[in-house]
Amino acid sequence: MKVFGIKNCDSVKKARKFLEEAGVGYTFHDYKKDGLDTAKLKAFLDEFGWEQVLNKKGTTWRKLDEATRDSVTDAASALVVLQDNPSMIKRPIVEGKTKNFIGFDPVAWEAALELGELA
């Protein structure tokens, strides 16, 4: 199992703590520090939809100039902006055993553990 996120993100910290307390082994990939290859980012956009992967609530999005924000209208334009600004990728994204997850939802993750989807 692989967890993608940013090490100092509160949601990622909660998710990692949840997994550790549940005894679930995982590999952590910090996409701010280590980057995220285009194919993997495109796969996340295809799976979850660009509107869900692109975090418009964060400060990085708000700091973009208006023209750049206005240019993001589809998956292709979101891909370009997210490659340049990985901190705008929703966190965490988890590649589970049989299913992938975006964002931390402890209730859904608990159910996924019981179903064997997460680990």
N, CA and C atoms as an extended XYZ file, in Angstrom:
357
Properties=species:S:1:pos:R:3:atomname:S:1:resname:S:1:resid:I:1 pbc="F F F"
N         0.847       -1.175        0.000 N   MET     1
C         0.000        0.000        0.000 CA  MET     1
C         0.889        1.234        0.000 C   MET     1
N         0.418        2.264       -0.697 N   LYS     2
C         1.210        3.483       -0.803 CA  LYS     2
C         0.332        4.685       -0.467 C   LYS     2
N         0.895        5.573        0.348 N   VAL     3
C         0.213        6.805        0.728 CA  VAL     3
C         0.969        7.965        0.084 C   VAL     3
N         0.238        8.794       -0.656 N   PHE     4
C         0.801        9.971       -1.305 CA  PHE     4
C         0.304       11.201       -0.566 C   PHE     4
N         1.209       12.138       -0.314 N   GLY     5
C         0.807       13.363        0.348 CA  GLY     5
C         2.004       14.233        0.633 C   GLY     5
N         1.835       15.111        1.603 N   ILE     6
C         2.891       16.011        2.054 CA  ILE     6
C         3.071       15.751        3.547 C   ILE     6
N         4.296       15.540        3.946 N   LYS     7
C         4.607       15.095        5.301 CA  LYS     7
C         4.000       15.968        6.389 C   LYS     7
N         4.016       17.287        6.220 N   ASN     8
C         3.549       18.168        7.294 CA  ASN     8
C         2.066       18.533        7.199 C   ASN     8
N         1.326       17.933        6.276 N   CYS     9
C        -0.114       18.183        6.125 CA  CYS     9
C        -0.886       17.512        7.267 C   CYS     9
N        -1.806       18.240        7.883 N   ASP    10
C        -2.576       17.699        9.003 CA  ASP    10
C        -3.393       16.476        8.603 C   ASP    10
N        -4.024       16.501        7.433 N   SER    11
C        -4.812       15.348        6.981 CA  SER    11
C        -3.935       14.123        6.777 C   SER    11
N        -2.758       14.338        6.239 N   VAL    12
C        -1.820       13.234        6.027 CA  VAL    12
C        -1.342       12.692        7.367 C   VAL    12
N        -1.068       13.575        8.303 N   LYS    13
C        -0.650       13.134        9.637 CA  LYS    13
C        -1.732       12.268       10.280 C   LYS    13
N        -2.991       12.692       10.178 N   LYS    14
C        -4.106       11.916       10.737 CA  LYS    14
C        -4.229       10.565       10.042 C   LYS    14
N        -4.089       10.576        8.724 N   ALA    15
C        -4.199        9.330        7.958 CA  ALA    15
C        -3.087        8.352        8.327 C   ALA    15
N        -1.875        8.856        8.433 N   ARG    16
C        -0.740        7.989        8.781 CA  ARG    16
C        -0.899        7.433       10.200 C   ARG    16
N        -1.359        8.263       11.112 N   LYS    17
C        -1.594        7.801       12.485 CA  LYS    17
C        -2.668        6.715       12.502 C   LYS    17
N        -3.730        6.920       11.737 N   PHE    18
C        -4.807        5.934       11.641 CA  PHE    18
C        -4.248        4.588       11.167 C   PHE    18
N        -3.465        4.625       10.093 N   LEU    19
C        -2.909        3.391        9.538 CA  LEU    19
C        -1.953        2.721       10.520 C   LEU    19
N        -1.116        3.509       11.168 N   GLU    20
C        -0.165        2.949       12.134 CA  GLU    20
C        -0.895        2.319       13.315 C   GLU    20
N        -1.929        2.985       13.820 N   GLU    21
C        -2.696        2.432       14.939 CA  GLU    21
C        -3.457        1.179       14.539 C   GLU    21
N        -3.818        1.082       13.263 N   ALA    22
C        -4.513       -0.110       12.753 CA  ALA    22
C        -3.530       -1.222       12.392 C   ALA    22
N        -2.241       -0.938       12.496 N   GLY    23
C        -1.231       -1.937       12.177 CA  GLY    23
C        -1.069       -2.196       10.689 C   GLY    23
N        -1.383       -1.197        9.893 N   VAL    24
C        -1.304       -1.325        8.438 CA  VAL    24
C         0.043       -0.795        7.959 C   VAL    24
N         0.775       -1.633        7.251 N   GLY    25
C         2.043       -1.208        6.680 CA  GLY    25
C         1.813       -0.436        5.384 C   GLY    25
N         2.631        0.558        5.157 N   TYR    26
C         2.496        1.369        3.950 CA  TYR    26
C         3.825        2.034        3.629 C   TYR    26
N         3.930        2.496        2.398 N   THR    27
C         5.056        3.301        1.953 CA  THR    27
C         4.538        4.712        1.775 C   THR    27
N         5.292        5.698        2.235 N   PHE    28
C         4.870        7.095        2.101 CA  PHE    28
C         5.661        7.772        0.993 C   PHE    28
N         4.923        8.481        0.124 N   HIS    29
C         5.545        9.244       -0.961 CA  HIS    29
C         5.151       10.709       -0.792 C   HIS    29
N         6.129       11.555       -0.496 N   ASP    30
C         5.890       12.986       -0.324 CA  ASP    30
C         6.001       13.650       -1.694 C   ASP    30
N         4.859       13.992       -2.291 N   TYR    31
C         4.925       14.521       -3.647 CA  TYR    31
C         5.353       15.979       -3.717 C   TYR    31
N         5.456       16.631       -2.608 N   LYS    32
C         6.035       17.969       -2.624 CA  LYS    32
C         7.559       17.857       -2.656 C   LYS    32
N         8.096       16.927       -1.887 N   LYS    33
C         9.535       16.723       -1.811 CA  LYS    33
C        10.053       15.859       -2.973 C   LYS    33
N         9.352       14.756       -3.252 N   ASP    34
C         9.816       13.777       -4.238 CA  ASP    34
C         9.189       13.931       -5.613 C   ASP    34
N         8.217       14.828       -5.732 N   GLY    35
C         7.526       15.001       -7.002 CA  GLY    35
C         6.532       13.879       -7.249 C   GLY    35
N         5.847       13.966       -8.341 N   LEU    36
C         4.881       12.944       -8.739 CA  LEU    36
C         4.930       12.861      -10.246 C   LEU    36
N         5.271       11.683      -10.760 N   ASP    37
C         5.434       11.590      -12.208 CA  ASP    37
C         4.110       11.811      -12.926 C   ASP    37
N         4.216       12.277      -14.131 N   THR    38
C         3.050       12.669      -14.920 CA  THR    38
C         2.057       11.530      -15.085 C   THR    38
N         2.546       10.329      -15.334 N   ALA    39
C         1.650        9.188      -15.550 CA  ALA    39
C         0.824        8.898      -14.297 C   ALA    39
N         1.456        8.968      -13.127 N   LYS    40
C         0.741        8.702      -11.869 CA  LYS    40
C        -0.283        9.803      -11.602 C   LYS    40
N         0.103       11.061      -11.803 N   LEU    41
C        -0.827       12.169      -11.598 CA  LEU    41
C        -2.001       12.075      -12.562 C   LEU    41
N        -1.731       11.735      -13.804 N   LYS    42
C        -2.809       11.571      -14.792 CA  LYS    42
C        -3.742       10.433      -14.384 C   LYS    42
N        -3.184        9.351      -13.871 N   ALA    43
C        -4.011        8.237      -13.408 CA  ALA    43
C        -4.941        8.678      -12.274 C   ALA    43
N        -4.428        9.484      -11.343 N   PHE    44
C        -5.271        9.997      -10.260 CA  PHE    44
C        -6.371       10.910      -10.816 C   PHE    44
N        -6.018       11.756      -11.775 N   LEU    45
C        -7.019       12.637      -12.391 CA  LEU    45
C        -8.097       11.821      -13.097 C   LEU    45
N        -7.680       10.771      -13.798 N   ASP    46
C        -8.638        9.912      -14.505 CA  ASP    46
C        -9.550        9.181      -13.521 C   ASP    46
N        -8.966        8.704      -12.431 N   GLU    47
C        -9.740        7.920      -11.473 CA  GLU    47
C       -10.693        8.767      -10.634 C   GLU    47
N       -10.194        9.875      -10.112 N   PHE    48
C       -10.989       10.663       -9.169 CA  PHE    48
C       -11.658       11.896       -9.779 C   PHE    48
N       -11.208       12.305      -10.957 N   GLY    49
C       -11.717       13.534      -11.568 CA  GLY    49
C       -10.872       14.720      -11.143 C   GLY    49
N       -10.598       15.609      -12.080 N   TRP    50
C        -9.694       16.729      -11.790 CA  TRP    50
C       -10.233       17.654      -10.709 C   TRP    50
N       -11.562       17.800      -10.634 N   GLU    51
C       -12.139       18.696       -9.639 CA  GLU    51
C       -11.882       18.198       -8.219 C   GLU    51
N       -11.781       16.888       -8.054 N   GLN    52
C       -11.538       16.334       -6.730 CA  GLN    52
C       -10.043       16.323       -6.394 C   GLN    52
N        -9.193       16.121       -7.386 N   VAL    53
C        -7.748       16.063       -7.145 CA  VAL    53
C        -7.173       17.457       -6.892 C   VAL    53
N        -7.685       18.454       -7.575 N   LEU    54
C        -7.204       19.828       -7.424 CA  LEU    54
C        -7.823       20.468       -6.188 C   LEU    54
N        -6.987       20.800       -5.222 N   ASN    55
C        -7.452       21.406       -3.982 CA  ASN    55
C        -7.516       22.923       -4.146 C   ASN    55
N        -8.732       23.431       -4.321 N   LYS    56
C        -8.919       24.870       -4.483 CA  LYS    56
C        -9.104       25.593       -3.151 C   LYS    56
N        -9.085       24.852       -2.055 N   LYS    57
C        -9.285       25.472       -0.745 CA  LYS    57
C        -7.983       25.934       -0.104 C   LYS    57
N        -6.860       25.480       -0.628 N   GLY    58
C        -5.577       25.786       -0.024 CA  GLY    58
C        -5.002       27.127       -0.420 C   GLY    58
N        -3.970       27.517        0.304 N   THR    59
C        -3.338       28.811        0.041 CA  THR    59
C        -2.596       28.835       -1.296 C   THR    59
N        -2.081       27.703       -1.724 N   THR    60
C        -1.352       27.685       -2.997 CA  THR    60
C        -2.280       28.074       -4.145 C   THR    60
N        -3.498       27.551       -4.159 N   TRP    61
C        -4.476       27.905       -5.195 CA  TRP    61
C        -4.806       29.395       -5.117 C   TRP    61
N        -5.037       29.880       -3.925 N   ARG    62
C        -5.425       31.287       -3.760 CA  ARG    62
C        -4.300       32.234       -4.151 C   ARG    62
N        -3.051       31.773       -4.029 N   LYS    63
C        -1.916       32.615       -4.389 CA  LYS    63
C        -1.637       32.651       -5.893 C   LYS    63
N        -2.249       31.741       -6.654 N   LEU    64
C        -2.055       31.768       -8.107 CA  LEU    64
C        -2.682       33.023       -8.686 C   LEU    64
N        -2.107       33.515       -9.769 N   ASP    65
C        -2.720       34.677      -10.410 CA  ASP    65
C        -4.061       34.268      -11.031 C   ASP    65
N        -4.905       35.242      -11.198 N   GLU    66
C        -6.268       34.990      -11.668 CA  GLU    66
C        -6.286       34.316      -13.043 C   GLU    66
N        -5.397       34.706      -13.920 N   ALA    67
C        -5.353       34.114      -15.259 CA  ALA    67
C        -5.056       32.621      -15.188 C   ALA    67
N        -4.150       32.227      -14.313 N   THR    68
C        -3.829       30.808      -14.160 CA  THR    68
C        -5.021       30.057      -13.581 C   THR    68
N        -5.627       30.618      -12.546 N   ARG    69
C        -6.813       29.962      -11.966 CA  ARG    69
C        -7.918       29.808      -13.012 C   ARG    69
N        -8.142       30.858      -13.793 N   ASP    70
C        -9.191       30.815      -14.807 CA  ASP    70
C        -8.881       29.840      -15.938 C   ASP    70
N        -7.601       29.516      -16.132 N   SER    71
C        -7.214       28.621      -17.225 CA  SER    71
C        -7.480       27.153      -16.901 C   SER    71
N        -7.732       26.839      -15.646 N   VAL    72
C        -7.969       25.444      -15.253 CA  VAL    72
C        -9.447       25.121      -15.466 C   VAL    72
N        -9.703       24.432      -16.577 N   THR    73
C       -11.086       24.138      -16.952 CA  THR    73
C       -11.333       22.667      -17.246 C   THR    73
N       -10.277       21.858      -17.243 N   ASP    74
C       -10.422       20.442      -17.543 CA  ASP    74
C        -9.217       19.683      -16.994 C   ASP    74
N        -9.196       18.378      -17.200 N   ALA    75
C        -8.124       17.544      -16.658 CA  ALA    75
C        -6.760       17.920      -17.227 C   ALA    75
N        -6.708       18.238      -18.502 N   ALA    76
C        -5.420       18.569      -19.129 CA  ALA    76
C        -4.822       19.841      -18.541 C   ALA    76
N        -5.644       20.867      -18.358 N   SER    77
C        -5.124       22.113      -17.786 CA  SER    77
C        -4.821       21.947      -16.292 C   SER    77
N        -5.605       21.129      -15.599 N   ALA    78
C        -5.319       20.855      -14.188 CA  ALA    78
C        -3.998       20.108      -14.048 C   ALA    78
N        -3.723       19.187      -14.951 N   LEU    79
C        -2.478       18.422      -14.917 CA  LEU    79
C        -1.269       19.346      -14.963 C   LEU    79
N        -1.308       20.337      -15.850 N   VAL    80
C        -0.193       21.277      -15.994 CA  VAL    80
C         0.013       22.065      -14.706 C   VAL    80
N        -1.060       22.594      -14.144 N   VAL    81
C        -0.961       23.408      -12.933 CA  VAL    81
C        -0.516       22.554      -11.739 C   VAL    81
N        -1.029       21.332      -11.647 N   LEU    82
C        -0.661       20.462      -10.530 CA  LEU    82
C         0.793       19.997      -10.605 C   LEU    82
N         1.300       19.808      -11.807 N   GLN    83
C         2.709       19.434      -11.951 CA  GLN    83
C         3.620       20.552      -11.438 C   GLN    83
N         3.216       21.781      -11.696 N   ASP    84
C         4.009       22.934      -11.245 CA  ASP    84
C         3.785       23.262       -9.768 C   ASP    84
N         2.665       22.801       -9.213 N   ASN    85
C         2.285       23.128       -7.836 CA  ASN    85
C         1.768       21.876       -7.119 C   ASN    85
N         2.636       20.936       -6.800 N   PRO    86
C         2.162       19.684       -6.204 CA  PRO    86
C         1.458       19.854       -4.863 C   PRO    86
N         1.671       20.959       -4.183 N   SER    87
C         0.976       21.159       -2.915 CA  SER    87
C        -0.523       21.393       -3.116 C   SER    87
N        -0.968       21.561       -4.356 N   MET    88
C        -2.399       21.711       -4.637 CA  MET    88
C        -3.089       20.370       -4.873 C   MET    88
N        -2.349       19.275       -4.832 N   ILE    89
C        -2.950       17.957       -4.995 CA  ILE    89
C        -3.621       17.580       -3.674 C   ILE    89
N        -4.878       17.184       -3.762 N   LYS    90
C        -5.637       16.770       -2.572 CA  LYS    90
C        -4.858       15.696       -1.822 C   LYS    90
N        -4.938       15.751       -0.495 N   ARG    91
C        -4.174       14.819        0.311 CA  ARG    91
C        -5.049       14.163        1.365 C   ARG    91
N        -4.679       12.961        1.733 N   PRO    92
C        -3.771       12.050        1.049 CA  PRO    92
C        -4.477       11.327       -0.084 C   PRO    92
N        -3.705       10.745       -0.963 N   ILE    93
C        -4.216        9.786       -1.930 CA  ILE    93
C        -3.576        8.453       -1.563 C   ILE    93
N        -4.399        7.422       -1.444 N   VAL    94
C        -3.917        6.119       -1.013 CA  VAL    94
C        -4.218        5.078       -2.076 C   VAL    94
N        -3.178        4.354       -2.449 N   GLU    95
C        -3.352        3.185       -3.304 CA  GLU    95
C        -3.540        1.996       -2.370 C   GLU    95
N        -4.782        1.574       -2.221 N   GLY    96
C        -5.102        0.471       -1.322 CA  GLY    96
C        -4.924       -0.877       -1.999 C   GLY    96
N        -5.312       -1.907       -1.287 N   LYS    97
C        -5.152       -3.276       -1.779 CA  LYS    97
C        -6.013       -3.527       -3.012 C   LYS    97
N        -7.284       -3.124       -2.949 N   THR    98
C        -8.196       -3.350       -4.076 CA  THR    98
C        -8.891       -2.075       -4.535 C   THR    98
N        -8.655       -0.984       -3.819 N   LYS    99
C        -9.350        0.267       -4.125 CA  LYS    99
C        -8.461        1.429       -3.716 C   LYS    99
N        -8.561        2.536       -4.428 N   ASN   100
C        -7.811        3.740       -4.088 CA  ASN   100
C        -8.730        4.743       -3.399 C   ASN   100
N        -8.124        5.600       -2.589 N   PHE   101
C        -8.882        6.561       -1.797 CA  PHE   101
C        -8.249        7.936       -1.914 C   PHE   101
N        -9.089        8.973       -1.850 N   ILE   102
C        -8.593       10.347       -1.847 CA  ILE   102
C        -9.206       11.071       -0.661 C   ILE   102
N        -8.356       11.768        0.077 N   GLY   103
C        -8.805       12.440        1.287 CA  GLY   103
C        -8.881       11.465        2.447 C   GLY   103
N        -8.839       11.982        3.651 N   PHE   104
C        -8.906       11.128        4.838 CA  PHE   104
C       -10.303       11.157        5.416 C   PHE   104
N       -10.938        9.993        5.461 N   ASP   105
C       -12.253        9.823        6.055 CA  ASP   105
C       -12.177        8.585        6.948 C   ASP   105
N       -12.007        8.787        8.265 N   PRO   106
C       -11.792        7.640        9.147 CA  PRO   106
C       -12.924        6.610        9.124 C   PRO   106
N       -14.156        7.046        8.951 N   VAL   107
C       -15.282        6.108        8.912 CA  VAL   107
C       -15.186        5.230        7.652 C   VAL   107
N       -14.947        5.866        6.520 N   ALA   108
C       -14.820        5.107        5.268 CA  ALA   108
C       -13.588        4.202        5.300 C   ALA   108
N       -12.507        4.691        5.871 N   TRP   109
C       -11.283        3.883        5.942 CA  TRP   109
C       -11.467        2.682        6.861 C   TRP   109
N       -12.183        2.857        7.958 N   GLU   110
C       -12.457        1.731        8.864 CA  GLU   110
C       -13.253        0.661        8.134 C   GLU   110
N       -14.266        1.085        7.400 N   ALA   111
C       -15.067        0.130        6.614 CA  ALA   111
C       -14.217       -0.540        5.553 C   ALA   111
N       -13.348        0.225        4.907 N   ALA   112
C       -12.468       -0.332        3.874 CA  ALA   112
C       -11.506       -1.345        4.462 C   ALA   112
N       -11.033       -1.137        5.676 N   LEU   113
C       -10.177       -2.107        6.336 CA  LEU   113
C       -10.918       -3.410        6.565 C   LEU   113
N       -12.168       -3.293        7.036 N   GLU   114
C       -12.978       -4.484        7.296 CA  GLU   114
C       -13.277       -5.267        6.022 C   GLU   114
N       -13.402       -4.556        4.897 N   LEU   115
C       -13.675       -5.202        3.611 CA  LEU   115
C       -12.409       -5.670        2.904 C   LEU   115
N       -11.260       -5.317        3.459 N   GLY   116
C        -9.998       -5.703        2.846 CA  GLY   116
C        -9.626       -4.862        1.643 C   GLY   116
N       -10.237       -3.692        1.492 N   GLU   117
C        -9.950       -2.822        0.354 CA  GLU   117
C        -8.714       -1.945        0.590 C   GLU   117
N        -8.471       -1.611        1.815 N   LEU   118
C        -7.418       -0.642        2.120 CA  LEU   118
C        -6.069       -1.312        2.317 C   LEU   118
N        -6.040       -2.412        3.007 N   ALA   119
C        -4.753       -3.052        3.278 CA  ALA   119
C        -4.832       -4.537        2.981 C   ALA   119
